[in-house]
C-alpha cells in the first residue's frame, strides 16, 4: 500500500485546460471517490496517476517516489476500467494470471494468488470459463480480480459499475464495500453514482471544470457543502436552492423574503455578527427530506411556510418525490414517505425548520448552514 499525492498538477489538451492546479492527498489505505459532472476531469486525473497521460505541470508521488517520469507498468498501480477489457480467447484463470506470467512469477505462486483472489470474489467456480460465458457482474468481478492478484500499491477504478443494470450495480457496490474492508489498499474511484460515492468513500473529492470544489467525508459534504454547486451535487434528490432577499434582523432572527413575498426566519447563534445587504440577492437551501407537506390535521408547527402548486408527483412505493412550483416558477422537491392526498394536490403548503436551512451569498458560497456533527444551525467558516 502507498499514499498518493498530487502537488499543483495541471493538464491541458491543445488549448483546453482539463486539470487546473490540483492539490490532493490520498492517505495510505483510504478510498477516495472523485465525483463531478461529465467533462470535469475525473477520468483524466486517474490517467495522470497511473501514467497513461503525462503531467504538464506539478508532481505526482506514489509513496515517497515521484512518478512523473515513471512508465505505467512500473508505478505499482492496478486500474479497473469501465469496460471489462478481458481477453476473449482466455479463460477466467488465464485472464487473471496473465500479468503475473508476464512478470515471470513461479507457477505455484500464480495459482496461489489467482485461487485466493477468486475465493474472495466468489468466482472460483468460473475459472475454466471464457468471458462470453459470463454475465456482466461476473465479468466485472474477473476484471477486479485481475487487478487484485497483482498486489498493487493502489487500485484505480474508472466507473467500473456503470455498464451493469440496477440490481447488479447494487450487488457489486455491496461486494466492493466488503472488498475495501478486506484489502485495506489505497483506492481512487471515479463515479457519477451518489450511492457508490456515499457508501464507498472515506473521502469524496467534488470536481468542476478541472478544479476541486470541496474535499471531505461523505457526511461533511452532505451536511456542510462549501457552495451551491456541492450542495446540489451531493444528495439524492439534490438540495432545493432558491433566491431570497434580506428584510430585517431582530435579535438573533434574520428574516428573508422569497420572490413570492413569503418570509423565512433564520434563527442564528448569538456569536453570528455578519450583516446582510438589502441590495444583494442571497440563496436559501433546504434538502427535500427536510420539508413537509402540511395539512390542517398534522399537528406540526413550522416557523417557515411556503405555498405552492403540485406539478408532478413521483410515487416510488416506499417514498414519494413531490415537485411543487412557487408563484415565481421556482420548483421545490419534497421527499416524503407520506403519500400525497390527491384531493389537495392543486395547492399545498410546505413547512420546514430554520435548523435545516442553508444560506449562500450571491456568488454561491456558504454563509450559514448545518455542522456535520449536529443538526443545529451554525456558522460554517
Long-range contacts (C-beta under 8 A, 24 or more apart in sequence): 1-28, 1-29, 1-153, 1-154, 1-184, 1-185, 1-186, 2-28, 2-62, 2-63, 2-76, 2-153, 2-154, 2-186, 3-27, 3-28, 3-61, 3-62, 3-63, 3-186, 4-49, 4-60, 4-61, 4-62, 4-154, 4-186, 4-188, 5-59, 5-60, 5-61, 6-45, 6-48, 6-49, 6-58, 6-59, 6-60, 7-58, 7-59, 7-60, 7-61, 8-57, 8-58, 8-59, 9-48, 9-55, 9-57, 9-58, 9-59, 9-60, 10-55, 10-56, 10-57, 10-58, 11-41, 11-44, 11-48, 11-53, 11-55, 11-56, 12-56, 17-210, 18-44, 18-210, 19-44, 19-45, 19-48, 19-210, 20-209, 20-210, 20-211, 21-57, 21-58, 21-211, 22-58, 22-210, 22-211, 22-212, 23-212, 24-205, 24-212, 24-215, 26-154, 26-186, 26-188, 26-203, 27-186, 27-202, 28-186, 29-184, 29-185, 29-186, 30-186, 30-187, 30-202, 30-203, 31-180, 31-186, 31-187, 31-188, 31-189, 31-200, 31-201, 31-202, 31-203, 32-187, 32-188, 32-189, 32-201, 32-202, 32-203, 32-204, 32-205, 33-189, 33-190, 33-191, 33-196, 33-197, 33-200, 33-201, 33-203, 33-204, 33-205, 34-188, 34-189, 34-190, 34-191, 34-205, 34-207, 35-190, 35-191, 35-192, 35-197, 35-204, 35-205, 35-206, 35-207, 35-233, 35-234, 36-206, 36-207, 36-208, 36-213, 36-233, 37-208, 37-233, 38-192, 40-207, 40-208, 40-209, 40-210, 41-207, 41-209, 41-210, 42-190, 42-207, 43-158, 43-159, 43-190, 45-188, 45-190, 45-207, 46-79, 46-156, 46-158, 46-188, 46-190, 49-77, 49-154, 49-156, 49-188, 50-75, 50-77, 50-79, 50-156, 51-75, 51-77, 62-153, 62-154, 63-153, 75-153, 76-152, 76-153, 76-154, 77-152, 77-153, 77-154, 77-155, 77-156, 78-146, 78-147, 78-148, 78-150, 78-152, 78-154, 78-155, 78-156, 79-147, 79-155, 79-156, 79-157, 79-158, 80-143, 80-144, 80-147, 80-155, 80-156, 80-157, 80-158, 80-160, 81-143, 81-158, 81-160, 82-158, 82-159, 82-160, 82-162, 82-163, 83-163, 84-131, 84-139, 84-140, 84-142, 84-143, 84-163, 85-143, 86-131, 86-139, 86-142, 86-143, 86-146, 87-131, 88-130, 88-131, 88-132, 89-130, 90-130, 90-131, 91-127, 91-128, 91-129, 91-130, 92-118, 92-123, 92-126, 92-127, 92-128, 92-129, 92-130, 92-131, 92-134, 92-142, 93-118, 93-127, 93-128, 95-131, 95-142, 95-146, 96-142, 96-145, 96-146, 96-149, 97-149, 98-146, 99-146, 99-149, 99-150, 100-149, 100-150, 113-149, 113-151, 114-145, 114-149, 117-145, 117-148, 117-149, 118-145, 120-145, 120-148, 120-179, 120-182, 121-145, 121-148, 121-175, 121-179, 135-168, 136-163, 136-164, 136-165, 136-168, 137-164, 137-168, 137-171, 137-172, 140-164, 140-172, 141-172, 141-175, 144-176, 144-179, 148-183, 152-185, 153-185, 153-186, 154-185, 154-186, 154-187, 154-188, 155-185, 155-186, 155-187, 155-188, 156-187, 156-188, 156-189, 157-187, 157-188, 157-189, 157-190, 157-191, 158-190, 159-190, 159-191, 159-192, 161-191, 161-193, 161-196, 162-191, 162-192, 162-193, 169-193, 170-195, 173-199, 173-200, 176-200, 194-234, 194-235, 194-236, 195-236, 197-234, 198-222, 204-234, 206-230, 206-233, 206-234, 217-372, 219-372, 220-372, 222-372, 223-369, 223-370, 223-371, 223-372, 224-366, 224-369, 224-370, 224-371, 224-372, 224-380, 225-285, 225-358, 225-366, 225-369, 226-365, 226-366, 227-360, 227-363, 227-364, 227-365, 227-366, 228-283, 228-285, 228-360, 228-364, 229-364, 231-285, 231-358, 231-360, 231-366, 235-287, 237-288, 237-321, 237-333, 237-335, 238-333, 239-285, 239-286, 239-287, 239-288, 239-358, 240-285, 240-286, 240-287, 240-288, 240-291, 240-332, 240-333, 241-283, 241-284, 241-285, 241-360, 242-283, 242-284, 242-326, 242-330, 242-332, 243-281, 243-282, 243-283, 243-284, 243-330, 244-281, 244-282, 244-283, 244-284, 245-278, 245-280, 245-281, 245-282, 246-276, 246-277, 246-278, 246-280, 246-282, 247-278, 249-275, 249-276, 256-282, 256-284, 256-359, 258-284, 258-306, 258-326, 258-328, 258-330, 259-326, 259-328, 259-330, 260-306, 260-307, 260-326, 260-327, 260-328, 262-305, 262-306, 262-307, 264-304, 264-306, 264-354, 264-357, 265-303, 265-304, 265-354, 266-354, 266-357, 266-359, 266-368, 266-377, 267-303, 267-354, 267-355, 267-377, 268-368, 268-377, 269-377, 269-378, 269-379, 271-379, 272-368, 272-379, 274-367, 280-361, 280-362, 281-362, 282-359, 282-360, 282-361, 282-362, 282-367, 283-359, 283-360, 283-361, 283-362, 283-364, 284-357, 284-358, 284-359, 284-360, 285-357, 285-358, 285-359, 285-360, 285-369, 286-332, 286-352, 286-356, 286-357, 286-358, 287-335, 287-356, 288-321, 288-333, 288-334, 288-335, 289-335, 290-352, 290-353, 290-356, 291-332, 291-334, 291-335, 291-350, 291-351, 291-352, 292-334, 292-336, 292-350, 292-351, 292-352, 293-322, 293-334, 293-336, 293-338, 293-340, 293-348, 293-349, 293-350, 294-348, 294-349, 294-350, 294-351, 295-341, 295-344, 300-351, 302-351, 302-352, 302-353, 303-353, 303-354, 304-351, 304-352, 304-353, 304-354, 304-357, 305-349, 305-350, 305-351, 306-332, 306-349, 306-350, 307-347, 307-348, 307-349, 307-350, 308-332, 308-347, 308-348, 308-350, 309-346, 309-347, 309-348, 310-340, 310-345, 310-346, 310-348, 313-340, 313-345, 315-339, 322-348, 324-348, 324-350
